[in-house]
Amino acid sequence: MPTLTIRNLPDSVHAALRRQAQQDGLSVEAEVRKILTDVCIMDRKPIASLQQLVDQLYHGQKPANVVEHLIQERRLEAKNE
Protein backbone atom coordinates (compact mmCIF):
# COMPACT_ATOMS: atom_id res chain seq x y z
CA MET A 1 0.00 0.00 0.00
CA PRO A 2 1.41 3.45 -0.91
CA THR A 3 2.61 5.93 1.71
CA LEU A 4 1.82 9.64 1.67
CA THR A 5 3.91 12.30 3.40
CA ILE A 6 2.40 15.72 3.98
CA ARG A 7 4.90 18.51 4.55
CA ASN A 8 4.31 22.01 5.92
CA LEU A 9 0.95 21.17 7.47
CA PRO A 10 -0.13 24.14 9.59
CA ASP A 11 -0.17 23.50 13.33
CA SER A 12 -3.83 24.51 13.50
CA VAL A 13 -4.78 21.87 10.92
CA HIS A 14 -2.80 19.20 12.75
CA ALA A 15 -4.46 20.17 16.02
CA ALA A 16 -7.89 19.99 14.40
CA LEU A 17 -7.08 16.56 12.98
CA ARG A 18 -5.95 15.40 16.42
CA ARG A 19 -9.19 16.62 18.01
CA GLN A 20 -11.33 15.02 15.28
CA ALA A 21 -9.43 11.75 15.56
CA GLN A 22 -9.90 11.73 19.33
CA GLN A 23 -13.65 12.36 18.92
CA ASP A 24 -13.88 9.47 16.46
CA GLY A 25 -11.71 7.20 18.59
CA LEU A 26 -9.07 6.93 15.88
CA SER A 27 -5.39 7.70 15.49
CA VAL A 28 -4.54 10.83 13.51
CA GLU A 29 -3.30 8.61 10.69
CA ALA A 30 -6.55 6.63 10.60
CA GLU A 31 -8.58 9.85 10.72
CA VAL A 32 -6.68 11.28 7.74
CA ARG A 33 -7.20 8.02 5.82
CA LYS A 34 -10.93 8.19 6.59
CA ILE A 35 -11.18 11.84 5.46
CA LEU A 36 -9.25 11.21 2.25
CA THR A 37 -11.30 8.12 1.45
CA ASP A 38 -14.59 9.95 2.08
CA VAL A 39 -13.59 12.89 -0.11
CA CYS A 40 -11.94 10.97 -2.94
CA ILE A 41 -14.43 8.13 -3.26
CA MET A 42 -17.68 9.89 -2.52
CA ASP A 43 -20.75 8.94 -4.48
CA ARG A 44 -21.34 11.48 -7.25
CA LYS A 45 -24.84 10.20 -8.10
CA PRO A 46 -26.67 12.77 -5.94
CA ILE A 47 -25.12 15.59 -8.00
CA ALA A 48 -26.28 13.98 -11.24
CA SER A 49 -29.73 13.39 -9.74
CA LEU A 50 -30.00 17.04 -8.72
CA GLN A 51 -29.03 18.18 -12.20
CA GLN A 52 -31.62 15.83 -13.67
CA LEU A 53 -34.29 17.28 -11.37
CA VAL A 54 -33.39 20.86 -12.37
CA ASP A 55 -33.54 19.90 -16.03
CA GLN A 56 -37.00 18.39 -15.51
CA LEU A 57 -38.26 21.45 -13.64
CA TYR A 58 -37.22 23.77 -16.45
CA HIS A 59 -38.05 21.32 -19.25
CA GLY A 60 -34.47 21.41 -20.47
CA GLN A 61 -34.47 25.21 -20.84
CA LYS A 62 -32.50 26.84 -18.09
CA PRO A 63 -33.72 30.29 -17.03
CA ALA A 64 -31.78 33.34 -18.14
CA ASN A 65 -31.20 36.63 -16.35
CA VAL A 66 -32.45 35.30 -13.03
CA VAL A 67 -30.37 37.69 -10.95
CA GLU A 68 -31.43 40.70 -12.99
CA HIS A 69 -35.10 39.74 -12.64
CA LEU A 70 -34.75 39.32 -8.89
CA ILE A 71 -33.09 42.73 -8.59
CA GLN A 72 -35.83 44.37 -10.65
CA GLU A 73 -38.51 42.66 -8.59
CA ARG A 74 -36.90 43.77 -5.33
CA ARG A 75 -36.56 47.36 -6.56
CA LEU A 76 -40.26 47.43 -7.43
CA GLU A 77 -41.14 46.08 -4.00
CA ALA A 78 -38.92 48.67 -2.32
CA LYS A 79 -40.46 51.45 -4.38
CA ASN A 80 -43.96 50.39 -3.32
CA GLU A 81 -43.06 50.18 0.38
HTML snippet that shows the backbone in 3Dmol.js (N, CA, C, O; Angstrom):
<script src="https://3Dmol.org/build/3Dmol-min.js"></script>
<div id="view" style="width:600px;height:400px;position:relative"></div>
<script>
const pdb = `
ATOM      1  N   MET A   1       0.849  -1.173   0.000  1.00  0.00           N
ATOM      2  CA  MET A   1       0.000   0.000   0.000  1.00  0.00           C
ATOM      3  C   MET A   1       0.900   1.244   0.000  1.00  0.00           C
ATOM      4  O   MET A   1       1.875   1.290   0.749  1.00  0.00           O
ATOM      5  N   PRO A   2       0.589   2.253  -0.827  1.00  0.00           N
ATOM      6  CA  PRO A   2       1.411   3.453  -0.910  1.00  0.00           C
ATOM      7  C   PRO A   2       1.416   4.256   0.397  1.00  0.00           C
ATOM      8  O   PRO A   2       0.505   4.154   1.219  1.00  0.00           O
ATOM      9  N   THR A   3       2.462   5.048   0.555  1.00  0.00           N
ATOM     10  CA  THR A   3       2.605   5.928   1.713  1.00  0.00           C
ATOM     11  C   THR A   3       2.572   7.361   1.238  1.00  0.00           C
ATOM     12  O   THR A   3       3.107   7.680   0.176  1.00  0.00           O
ATOM     13  N   LEU A   4       1.949   8.229   2.015  1.00  0.00           N
ATOM     14  CA  LEU A   4       1.824   9.639   1.673  1.00  0.00           C
ATOM     15  C   LEU A   4       2.434  10.462   2.792  1.00  0.00           C
ATOM     16  O   LEU A   4       2.109  10.266   3.964  1.00  0.00           O
ATOM     17  N   THR A   5       3.320  11.386   2.432  1.00  0.00           N
ATOM     18  CA  THR A   5       3.915  12.301   3.399  1.00  0.00           C
ATOM     19  C   THR A   5       3.395  13.699   3.114  1.00  0.00           C
ATOM     20  O   THR A   5       3.433  14.163   1.974  1.00  0.00           O
ATOM     21  N   ILE A   6       2.913  14.366   4.146  1.00  0.00           N
ATOM     22  CA  ILE A   6       2.398  15.725   3.979  1.00  0.00           C
ATOM     23  C   ILE A   6       3.333  16.669   4.717  1.00  0.00           C
ATOM     24  O   ILE A   6       3.477  16.594   5.938  1.00  0.00           O
ATOM     25  N   ARG A   7       3.963  17.554   3.965  1.00  0.00           N
ATOM     26  CA  ARG A   7       4.900  18.511   4.555  1.00  0.00           C
ATOM     27  C   ARG A   7       4.221  19.864   4.747  1.00  0.00           C
ATOM     28  O   ARG A   7       3.248  20.192   4.066  1.00  0.00           O
ATOM     29  N   ASN A   8       4.746  20.628   5.673  1.00  0.00           N
ATOM     30  CA  ASN A   8       4.307  22.014   5.924  1.00  0.00           C
ATOM     31  C   ASN A   8       2.823  22.107   6.280  1.00  0.00           C
ATOM     32  O   ASN A   8       2.144  23.056   5.887  1.00  0.00           O
ATOM     33  N   LEU A   9       2.335  21.139   7.008  1.00  0.00           N
ATOM     34  CA  LEU A   9       0.953  21.166   7.473  1.00  0.00           C
ATOM     35  C   LEU A   9       0.866  22.178   8.617  1.00  0.00           C
ATOM     36  O   LEU A   9       1.605  22.061   9.594  1.00  0.00           O
ATOM     37  N   PRO A  10      -0.011  23.155   8.515  1.00  0.00           N
ATOM     38  CA  PRO A  10      -0.126  24.143   9.594  1.00  0.00           C
ATOM     39  C   PRO A  10      -0.469  23.477  10.930  1.00  0.00           C
ATOM     40  O   PRO A  10      -1.206  22.492  10.981  1.00  0.00           O
ATOM     41  N   ASP A  11       0.078  24.034  11.991  1.00  0.00           N
ATOM     42  CA  ASP A  11      -0.170  23.495  13.331  1.00  0.00           C
ATOM     43  C   ASP A  11      -1.661  23.447  13.646  1.00  0.00           C
ATOM     44  O   ASP A  11      -2.136  22.506  14.282  1.00  0.00           O
ATOM     45  N   SER A  12      -2.392  24.458  13.203  1.00  0.00           N
ATOM     46  CA  SER A  12      -3.828  24.510  13.497  1.00  0.00           C
ATOM     47  C   SER A  12      -4.571  23.347  12.823  1.00  0.00           C
ATOM     48  O   SER A  12      -5.514  22.795  13.390  1.00  0.00           O
ATOM     49  N   VAL A  13      -4.145  22.988  11.625  1.00  0.00           N
ATOM     50  CA  VAL A  13      -4.776  21.868  10.921  1.00  0.00           C
ATOM     51  C   VAL A  13      -4.439  20.560  11.629  1.00  0.00           C
ATOM     52  O   VAL A  13      -5.303  19.700  11.799  1.00  0.00           O
ATOM     53  N   HIS A  14      -3.200  20.415  12.034  1.00  0.00           N
ATOM     54  CA  HIS A  14      -2.797  19.198  12.748  1.00  0.00           C
ATOM     55  C   HIS A  14      -3.567  19.077  14.059  1.00  0.00           C
ATOM     56  O   HIS A  14      -4.007  17.987  14.425  1.00  0.00           O
ATOM     57  N   ALA A  15      -3.727  20.185  14.758  1.00  0.00           N
ATOM     58  CA  ALA A  15      -4.463  20.166  16.021  1.00  0.00           C
ATOM     59  C   ALA A  15      -5.924  19.789  15.780  1.00  0.00           C
ATOM     60  O   ALA A  15      -6.508  19.026  16.550  1.00  0.00           O
ATOM     61  N   ALA A  16      -6.502  20.319  14.722  1.00  0.00           N
ATOM     62  CA  ALA A  16      -7.890  19.988  14.396  1.00  0.00           C
ATOM     63  C   ALA A  16      -8.023  18.508  14.044  1.00  0.00           C
ATOM     64  O   ALA A  16      -8.986  17.853  14.445  1.00  0.00           O
ATOM     65  N   LEU A  17      -7.069  17.994  13.306  1.00  0.00           N
ATOM     66  CA  LEU A  17      -7.076  16.561  12.979  1.00  0.00           C
ATOM     67  C   LEU A  17      -6.967  15.706  14.237  1.00  0.00           C
ATOM     68  O   LEU A  17      -7.647  14.688  14.369  1.00  0.00           O
ATOM     69  N   ARG A  18      -6.104  16.131  15.158  1.00  0.00           N
ATOM     70  CA  ARG A  18      -5.952  15.400  16.419  1.00  0.00           C
ATOM     71  C   ARG A  18      -7.259  15.376  17.202  1.00  0.00           C
ATOM     72  O   ARG A  18      -7.666  14.337  17.722  1.00  0.00           O
ATOM     73  N   ARG A  19      -7.914  16.539  17.278  1.00  0.00           N
ATOM     74  CA  ARG A  19      -9.192  16.616  18.006  1.00  0.00           C
ATOM     75  C   ARG A  19     -10.252  15.732  17.341  1.00  0.00           C
ATOM     76  O   ARG A  19     -10.970  14.993  18.014  1.00  0.00           O
ATOM     77  N   GLN A  20     -10.337  15.821  16.005  1.00  0.00           N
ATOM     78  CA  GLN A  20     -11.329  15.023  15.284  1.00  0.00           C
ATOM     79  C   GLN A  20     -11.056  13.535  15.454  1.00  0.00           C
ATOM     80  O   GLN A  20     -11.983  12.747  15.646  1.00  0.00           O
ATOM     81  N   ALA A  21      -9.795  13.154  15.385  1.00  0.00           N
ATOM     82  CA  ALA A  21      -9.427  11.750  15.557  1.00  0.00           C
ATOM     83  C   ALA A  21      -9.808  11.265  16.951  1.00  0.00           C
ATOM     84  O   ALA A  21     -10.321  10.158  17.113  1.00  0.00           O
ATOM     85  N   GLN A  22      -9.555  12.094  17.948  1.00  0.00           N
ATOM     86  CA  GLN A  22      -9.899  11.732  19.329  1.00  0.00           C
ATOM     87  C   GLN A  22     -11.412  11.561  19.469  1.00  0.00           C
ATOM     88  O   GLN A  22     -11.872  10.623  20.120  1.00  0.00           O
ATOM     89  N   GLN A  23     -12.181  12.459  18.864  1.00  0.00           N
ATOM     90  CA  GLN A  23     -13.645  12.357  18.925  1.00  0.00           C
ATOM     91  C   GLN A  23     -14.138  11.073  18.263  1.00  0.00           C
ATOM     92  O   GLN A  23     -15.101  10.459  18.722  1.00  0.00           O
ATOM     93  N   ASP A  24     -13.475  10.677  17.192  1.00  0.00           N
ATOM     94  CA  ASP A  24     -13.879   9.474  16.455  1.00  0.00           C
ATOM     95  C   ASP A  24     -13.243   8.203  17.003  1.00  0.00           C
ATOM     96  O   ASP A  24     -13.528   7.104  16.527  1.00  0.00           O
ATOM     97  N   GLY A  25     -12.375   8.358  18.013  1.00  0.00           N
ATOM     98  CA  GLY A  25     -11.713   7.195  18.593  1.00  0.00           C
ATOM     99  C   GLY A  25     -10.685   6.576  17.668  1.00  0.00           C
ATOM    100  O   GLY A  25     -10.469   5.364  17.688  1.00  0.00           O
ATOM    101  N   LEU A  26     -10.051   7.409  16.858  1.00  0.00           N
ATOM    102  CA  LEU A  26      -9.066   6.934  15.879  1.00  0.00           C
ATOM    103  C   LEU A  26      -7.718   7.602  16.114  1.00  0.00           C
ATOM    104  O   LEU A  26      -7.619   8.611  16.813  1.00  0.00           O
ATOM    105  N   SER A  27      -6.687   7.021  15.516  1.00  0.00           N
ATOM    106  CA  SER A  27      -5.390   7.697  15.488  1.00  0.00           C
ATOM    107  C   SER A  27      -5.480   8.811  14.453  1.00  0.00           C
ATOM    108  O   SER A  27      -6.384   8.811  13.617  1.00  0.00           O
ATOM    109  N   VAL A  28      -4.555   9.753  14.502  1.00  0.00           N
ATOM    110  CA  VAL A  28      -4.545  10.831  13.512  1.00  0.00           C
ATOM    111  C   VAL A  28      -4.381  10.233  12.121  1.00  0.00           C
ATOM    112  O   VAL A  28      -5.042  10.668  11.178  1.00  0.00           O
ATOM    113  N   GLU A  29      -3.520   9.254  11.986  1.00  0.00           N
ATOM    114  CA  GLU A  29      -3.297   8.610  10.692  1.00  0.00           C
ATOM    115  C   GLU A  29      -4.584   7.968  10.164  1.00  0.00           C
ATOM    116  O   GLU A  29      -4.919   8.122   8.990  1.00  0.00           O
ATOM    117  N   ALA A  30      -5.295   7.258  11.022  1.00  0.00           N
ATOM    118  CA  ALA A  30      -6.553   6.626  10.603  1.00  0.00           C
ATOM    119  C   ALA A  30      -7.604   7.679  10.253  1.00  0.00           C
ATOM    120  O   ALA A  30      -8.377   7.499   9.312  1.00  0.00           O
ATOM    121  N   GLU A  31      -7.631   8.771  11.005  1.00  0.00           N
ATOM    122  CA  GLU A  31      -8.583   9.852  10.717  1.00  0.00           C
ATOM    123  C   GLU A  31      -8.309  10.471   9.352  1.00  0.00           C
ATOM    124  O   GLU A  31      -9.242  10.730   8.592  1.00  0.00           O
ATOM    125  N   VAL A  32      -7.044  10.710   9.035  1.00  0.00           N
ATOM    126  CA  VAL A  32      -6.680  11.277   7.738  1.00  0.00           C
ATOM    127  C   VAL A  32      -7.056  10.309   6.619  1.00  0.00           C
ATOM    128  O   VAL A  32      -7.567  10.727   5.580  1.00  0.00           O
ATOM    129  N   ARG A  33      -6.803   9.013   6.829  1.00  0.00           N
ATOM    130  CA  ARG A  33      -7.200   8.016   5.819  1.00  0.00           C
ATOM    131  C   ARG A  33      -8.709   8.049   5.598  1.00  0.00           C
ATOM    132  O   ARG A  33      -9.178   7.989   4.462  1.00  0.00           O
ATOM    133  N   LYS A  34      -9.462   8.144   6.688  1.00  0.00           N
ATOM    134  CA  LYS A  34     -10.930   8.187   6.593  1.00  0.00           C
ATOM    135  C   LYS A  34     -11.376   9.424   5.816  1.00  0.00           C
ATOM    136  O   LYS A  34     -12.224   9.322   4.929  1.00  0.00           O
ATOM    137  N   ILE A  35     -10.817  10.584   6.136  1.00  0.00           N
ATOM    138  CA  ILE A  35     -11.182  11.836   5.457  1.00  0.00           C
ATOM    139  C   ILE A  35     -10.851  11.756   3.975  1.00  0.00           C
ATOM    140  O   ILE A  35     -11.684  12.095   3.134  1.00  0.00           O
ATOM    141  N   LEU A  36      -9.650  11.312   3.652  1.00  0.00           N
ATOM    142  CA  LEU A  36      -9.251  11.211   2.246  1.00  0.00           C
ATOM    143  C   LEU A  36     -10.124  10.221   1.481  1.00  0.00           C
ATOM    144  O   LEU A  36     -10.495  10.471   0.334  1.00  0.00           O
ATOM    145  N   THR A  37     -10.445   9.117   2.106  1.00  0.00           N
ATOM    146  CA  THR A  37     -11.304   8.122   1.451  1.00  0.00           C
ATOM    147  C   THR A  37     -12.691   8.695   1.210  1.00  0.00           C
ATOM    148  O   THR A  37     -13.252   8.542   0.125  1.00  0.00           O
ATOM    149  N   ASP A  38     -13.247   9.358   2.229  1.00  0.00           N
ATOM    150  CA  ASP A  38     -14.589   9.952   2.085  1.00  0.00           C
ATOM    151  C   ASP A  38     -14.625  10.984   0.965  1.00  0.00           C
ATOM    152  O   ASP A  38     -15.575  11.017   0.184  1.00  0.00           O
ATOM    153  N   VAL A  39     -13.612  11.815   0.882  1.00  0.00           N
ATOM    154  CA  VAL A  39     -13.588  12.889  -0.108  1.00  0.00           C
ATOM    155  C   VAL A  39     -13.298  12.354  -1.512  1.00  0.00           C
ATOM    156  O   VAL A  39     -13.917  12.786  -2.484  1.00  0.00           O
ATOM    157  N   CYS A  40     -12.375  11.434  -1.611  1.00  0.00           N
ATOM    158  CA  CYS A  40     -11.943  10.968  -2.937  1.00  0.00           C
ATOM    159  C   CYS A  40     -12.858   9.912  -3.543  1.00  0.00           C
ATOM    160  O   CYS A  40     -12.882   9.748  -4.763  1.00  0.00           O
ATOM    161  N   ILE A  41     -13.596   9.207  -2.731  1.00  0.00           N
ATOM    162  CA  ILE A  41     -14.428   8.129  -3.255  1.00  0.00           C
ATOM    163  C   ILE A  41     -15.881   8.366  -2.881  1.00  0.00           C
ATOM    164  O   ILE A  41     -16.624   7.417  -2.632  1.00  0.00           O
ATOM    165  N   MET A  42     -16.284   9.620  -2.840  1.00  0.00           N
ATOM    166  CA  MET A  42     -17.684   9.893  -2.516  1.00  0.00           C
ATOM    167  C   MET A  42     -18.563   9.609  -3.712  1.00  0.00           C
ATOM    168  O   MET A  42     -18.125   9.693  -4.859  1.00  0.00           O
ATOM    169  N   ASP A  43     -19.788   9.279  -3.435  1.00  0.00           N
ATOM    170  CA  ASP A  43     -20.753   8.936  -4.483  1.00  0.00           C
ATOM    171  C   ASP A  43     -21.186  10.213  -5.197  1.00  0.00           C
ATOM    172  O   ASP A  43     -21.690  11.135  -4.556  1.00  0.00           O
ATOM    173  N   ARG A  44     -21.003  10.278  -6.472  1.00  0.00           N
ATOM    174  CA  ARG A  44     -21.339  11.475  -7.252  1.00  0.00           C
ATOM    175  C   ARG A  44     -22.760  11.407  -7.827  1.00  0.00           C
ATOM    176  O   ARG A  44     -23.185  12.334  -8.517  1.00  0.00           O
ATOM    177  N   LYS A  45     -23.484  10.345  -7.558  1.00  0.00           N
ATOM    178  CA  LYS A  45     -24.838  10.205  -8.101  1.00  0.00           C
ATOM    179  C   LYS A  45     -25.779  11.302  -7.631  1.00  0.00           C
ATOM    180  O   LYS A  45     -26.570  11.791  -8.438  1.00  0.00           O
ATOM    181  N   PRO A  46     -25.735  11.718  -6.363  1.00  0.00           N
ATOM    182  CA  PRO A  46     -26.666  12.772  -5.944  1.00  0.00           C
ATOM    183  C   PRO A  46     -26.529  14.049  -6.770  1.00  0.00           C
ATOM    184  O   PRO A  46     -27.527  14.720  -7.033  1.00  0.00           O
ATOM    185  N   ILE A  47     -25.324  14.390  -7.178  1.00  0.00           N
ATOM    186  CA  ILE A  47     -25.119  15.586  -7.997  1.00  0.00           C
ATOM    187  C   ILE A  47     -25.808  15.409  -9.345  1.00  0.00           C
ATOM    188  O   ILE A  47     -26.488  16.317  -9.823  1.00  0.00           O
ATOM    189  N   ALA A  48     -25.634  14.250  -9.951  1.00  0.00           N
ATOM    190  CA  ALA A  48     -26.278  13.977 -11.239  1.00  0.00           C
ATOM    191  C   ALA A  48     -27.793  13.972 -11.083  1.00  0.00           C
ATOM    192  O   ALA A  48     -28.509  14.462 -11.957  1.00  0.00           O
ATOM    193  N   SER A  49     -28.283  13.423  -9.979  1.00  0.00           N
ATOM    194  CA  SER A  49     -29.725  13.392  -9.744  1.00  0.00           C
ATOM    195  C   SER A  49     -30.284  14.792  -9.583  1.00  0.00           C
ATOM    196  O   SER A  49     -31.373  15.086 -10.076  1.00  0.00           O
ATOM    197  N   LEU A  50     -29.556  15.654  -8.903  1.00  0.00           N
ATOM    198  CA  LEU A  50     -29.997  17.036  -8.721  1.00  0.00           C
ATOM    199  C   LEU A  50     -30.049  17.751 -10.068  1.00  0.00           C
ATOM    200  O   LEU A  50     -31.001  18.479 -10.353  1.00  0.00           O
ATOM    201  N   GLN A  51     -29.042  17.547 -10.881  1.00  0.00           N
ATOM    202  CA  GLN A  51     -29.034  18.178 -12.204  1.00  0.00           C
ATOM    203  C   GLN A  51     -30.202  17.679 -13.039  1.00  0.00           C
ATOM    204  O   GLN A  51     -30.821  18.452 -13.771  1.00  0.00           O
ATOM    205  N   GLN A  52     -30.498  16.413 -12.935  1.00  0.00           N
ATOM    206  CA  GLN A  52     -31.616  15.830 -13.672  1.00  0.00           C
ATOM    207  C   GLN A  52     -32.940  16.454 -13.209  1.00  0.00           C
ATOM    208  O   GLN A  52     -33.811  16.742 -14.030  1.00  0.00           O
ATOM    209  N   LEU A  53     -33.087  16.659 -11.912  1.00  0.00           N
ATOM    210  CA  LEU A  53     -34.290  17.279 -11.367  1.00  0.00           C
ATOM    211  C   LEU A  53     -34.445  18.717 -11.869  1.00  0.00           C
ATOM    212  O   LEU A  53     -35.541  19.127 -12.251  1.00  0.00           O
ATOM    213  N   VAL A  54     -33.353  19.476 -11.868  1.00  0.00           N
ATOM    214  CA  VAL A  54     -33.390  20.857 -12.365  1.00  0.00           C
ATOM    215  C   VAL A  54     -33.775  20.873 -13.835  1.00  0.00           C
ATOM    216  O   VAL A  54     -34.591  21.692 -14.256  1.00  0.00           O
ATOM    217  N   ASP A  55     -33.197  19.982 -14.609  1.00  0.00           N
ATOM    218  CA  ASP A  55     -33.541  19.900 -16.031  1.00  0.00           C
ATOM    219  C   ASP A  55     -35.032  19.604 -16.230  1.00  0.00           C
ATOM    220  O   ASP A  55     -35.671  20.171 -17.116  1.00  0.00           O
ATOM    221  N   GLN A  56     -35.571  18.718 -15.403  1.00  0.00           N
ATOM    222  CA  GLN A  56     -36.997  18.385 -15.510  1.00  0.00           C
ATOM    223  C   GLN A  56     -37.866  19.580 -15.132  1.00  0.00           C
ATOM    224  O   GLN A  56     -38.872  19.850 -15.788  1.00  0.00           O
ATOM    225  N   LEU A  57     -37.482  20.294 -14.081  1.00  0.00           N
ATOM    226  CA  LEU A  57     -38.263  21.451 -13.640  1.00  0.00           C
ATOM    227  C   LEU A  57     -38.354  22.526 -14.717  1.00  0.00           C
ATOM    228  O   LEU A  57     -39.394  23.161 -14.892  1.00  0.00           O
ATOM    229  N   TYR A  58     -37.260  22.716 -15.430  1.00  0.00           N
ATOM    230  CA  TYR A  58     -37.216  23.767 -16.450  1.00  0.00           C
ATOM    231  C   TYR A  58     -37.395  23.215 -17.855  1.00  0.00           C
ATOM    232  O   TYR A  58     -37.165  23.921 -18.837  1.00  0.00           O
ATOM    233  N   HIS A  59     -37.801  21.966 -17.954  1.00  0.00           N
ATOM    234  CA  HIS A  59     -38.052  21.322 -19.253  1.00  0.00           C
ATOM    235  C   HIS A  59     -36.866  21.475 -20.203  1.00  0.00           C
ATOM    236  O   HIS A  59     -37.037  21.702 -21.401  1.00  0.00           O
ATOM    237  N   GLY A  60     -35.676  21.347 -19.654  1.00  0.00           N
ATOM    238  CA  GLY A  60     -34.472  21.414 -20.466  1.00  0.00           C
ATOM    239  C   GLY A  60     -34.037  22.815 -20.852  1.00  0.00           C
ATOM    240  O   GLY A  60     -32.981  22.983 -21.462  1.00  0.00           O
ATOM    241  N   GLN A  61     -34.828  23.828 -20.509  1.00  0.00           N
ATOM    242  CA  GLN A  61     -34.474  25.213 -20.842  1.00  0.00           C
ATOM    243  C   GLN A  61     -34.158  25.957 -19.546  1.00  0.00           C
ATOM    244  O   GLN A  61     -35.057  26.326 -18.789  1.00  0.00           O
ATOM    245  N   LYS A  62     -32.904  26.163 -19.313  1.00  0.00           N
ATOM    246  CA  LYS A  62     -32.501  26.840 -18.094  1.00  0.00           C
ATOM    247  C   LYS A  62     -32.885  28.316 -18.155  1.00  0.00           C
ATOM    248  O   LYS A  62     -32.788  28.935 -19.215  1.00  0.00           O
ATOM    249  N   PRO A  63     -33.318  28.882 -17.036  1.00  0.00           N
ATOM    250  CA  PRO A  63     -33.724  30.288 -17.025  1.00  0.00           C
ATOM    251  C   PRO A  63     -32.533  31.209 -17.276  1.00  0.00           C
ATOM    252  O   PRO A  63     -31.394  30.889 -16.937  1.00  0.00           O
ATOM    253  N   ALA A  64     -32.824  32.348 -17.871  1.00  0.00           N
ATOM    254  CA  ALA A  64     -31.776  33.339 -18.139  1.00  0.00           C
ATOM    255  C   ALA A  64     -32.080  34.606 -17.347  1.00  0.00           C
ATOM    256  O   ALA A  64     -33.237  34.892 -17.041  1.00  0.00           O
ATOM    257  N   ASN A  65     -31.063  35.343 -17.027  1.00  0.00           N
ATOM    258  CA  ASN A  65     -31.197  36.633 -16.352  1.00  0.00           C
ATOM    259  C   ASN A  65     -31.932  36.552 -15.021  1.00  0.00           C
ATOM    260  O   ASN A  65     -32.667  37.472 -14.665  1.00  0.00           O
ATOM    261  N   VAL A  66     -31.747  35.487 -14.298  1.00  0.00           N
ATOM    262  CA  VAL A  66     -32.448  35.296 -13.031  1.00  0.00           C
ATOM    263  C   VAL A  66     -32.084  36.389 -12.034  1.00  0.00           C
ATOM    264  O   VAL A  66     -32.963  36.954 -11.384  1.00  0.00           O
ATOM    265  N   VAL A  67     -30.813  36.685 -11.911  1.00  0.00           N
ATOM    266  CA  VAL A  67     -30.374  37.690 -10.948  1.00  0.00           C
ATOM    267  C   VAL A  67     -30.949  39.050 -11.302  1.00  0.00           C
ATOM    268  O   VAL A  67     -31.436  39.766 -10.426  1.00  0.00           O
ATOM    269  N   GLU A  68     -30.898  39.407 -12.562  1.00  0.00           N
ATOM    270  CA  GLU A  68     -31.429  40.697 -12.987  1.00  0.00           C
ATOM    271  C   GLU A  68     -32.920  40.818 -12.677  1.00  0.00           C
ATOM    272  O   GLU A  68     -33.388  41.863 -12.225  1.00  0.00           O
ATOM    273  N   HIS A  69     -33.658  39.737 -12.926  1.00  0.00           N
ATOM    274  CA  HIS A  69     -35.101  39.735 -12.643  1.00  0.00           C
ATOM    275  C   HIS A  69     -35.370  39.884 -11.147  1.00  0.00           C
ATOM    276  O   HIS A  69     -36.281  40.608 -10.744  1.00  0.00           O
ATOM    277  N   LEU A  70     -34.580  39.201 -10.333  1.00  0.00           N
ATOM    278  CA  LEU A  70     -34.745  39.323  -8.889  1.00  0.00           C
ATOM    279  C   LEU A  70     -34.455  40.743  -8.415  1.00  0.00           C
ATOM    280  O   LEU A  70     -35.165  41.271  -7.559  1.00  0.00           O
ATOM    281  N   ILE A  71     -33.423  41.356  -8.962  1.00  0.00           N
ATOM    282  CA  ILE A  71     -33.085  42.734  -8.589  1.00  0.00           C
ATOM    283  C   ILE A  71     -34.216  43.677  -8.985  1.00  0.00           C
ATOM    284  O   ILE A  71     -34.618  44.532  -8.196  1.00  0.00           O
ATOM    285  N   GLN A  72     -34.725  43.525 -10.192  1.00  0.00           N
ATOM    286  CA  GLN A  72     -35.831  44.370 -10.651  1.00  0.00           C
ATOM    287  C   GLN A  72     -37.056  44.196  -9.758  1.00  0.00           C
ATOM    288  O   GLN A  72     -37.704  45.170  -9.375  1.00  0.00           O
ATOM    289  N   GLU A  73     -37.359  42.958  -9.435  1.00  0.00           N
ATOM    290  CA  GLU A  73     -38.509  42.662  -8.588  1.00  0.00           C
ATOM    291  C   GLU A  73     -38.353  43.307  -7.214  1.00  0.00           C
ATOM    292  O   GLU A  73     -39.294  43.896  -6.683  1.00  0.00           O
ATOM    293  N   ARG A  74     -37.160  43.189  -6.647  1.00  0.00           N
ATOM    294  CA  ARG A  74     -36.904  43.770  -5.326  1.00  0.00           C
ATOM    295  C   ARG A  74     -36.989  45.289  -5.375  1.00  0.00           C
ATOM    296  O   ARG A  74     -37.519  45.903  -4.449  1.00  0.00           O
ATOM    297  N   ARG A  75     -36.483  45.901  -6.427  1.00  0.00           N
ATOM    298  CA  ARG A  75     -36.559  47.358  -6.558  1.00  0.00           C
ATOM    299  C   ARG A  75     -38.008  47.827  -6.636  1.00  0.00           C
ATOM    300  O   ARG A  75     -38.360  48.846  -6.042  1.00  0.00           O
ATOM    301  N   LEU A  76     -38.843  47.100  -7.356  1.00  0.00           N
ATOM    302  CA  LEU A  76     -40.265  47.433  -7.434  1.00  0.00           C
ATOM    303  C   LEU A  76     -40.924  47.327  -6.060  1.00  0.00           C
ATOM    304  O   LEU A  76     -41.713  48.186  -5.667  1.00  0.00           O
ATOM    305  N   GLU A  77     -40.585  46.258  -5.340  1.00  0.00           N
ATOM    306  CA  GLU A  77     -41.138  46.082  -3.997  1.00  0.00           C
ATOM    307  C   GLU A  77     -40.713  47.220  -3.084  1.00  0.00           C
ATOM    308  O   GLU A  77     -41.521  47.753  -2.324  1.00  0.00           O
ATOM    309  N   ALA A  78     -39.434  47.592  -3.163  1.00  0.00           N
ATOM    310  CA  ALA A  78     -38.918  48.666  -2.317  1.00  0.00           C
ATOM    311  C   ALA A  78     -39.585  49.996  -2.671  1.00  0.00           C
ATOM    312  O   ALA A  78     -39.865  50.808  -1.789  1.00  0.00           O
ATOM    313  N   LYS A  79     -39.831  50.210  -3.927  1.00  0.00           N
ATOM    314  CA  LYS A  79     -40.459  51.453  -4.381  1.00  0.00           C
ATOM    315  C   LYS A  79     -41.892  51.552  -3.856  1.00  0.00           C
ATOM    316  O   LYS A  79     -42.367  52.642  -3.534  1.00  0.00           O
ATOM    317  N   ASN A  80     -42.573  50.415  -3.771  1.00  0.00           N
ATOM    318  CA  ASN A  80     -43.963  50.387  -3.319  1.00  0.00           C
ATOM    319  C   ASN A  80     -44.104  50.334  -1.801  1.00  0.00           C
ATOM    320  O   ASN A  80     -45.221  50.370  -1.284  1.00  0.00           O
ATOM    321  N   GLU A  81     -42.996  50.249  -1.088  1.00  0.00           N
ATOM    322  CA  GLU A  81     -43.064  50.184   0.382  1.00  0.00           C
ATOM    323  C   GLU A  81     -43.267  51.547   0.985  1.00  0.00           C
ATOM    324  O   GLU A  81     -43.346  51.676   2.207  1.00  0.00           O
TER     325      GLU A  81
END
`;
const viewer = $3Dmol.createViewer("view");
viewer.addModel(pdb, "pdb");
viewer.setStyle({}, {cartoon: {color: "spectrum"}});
viewer.zoomTo();
viewer.render();
</script>
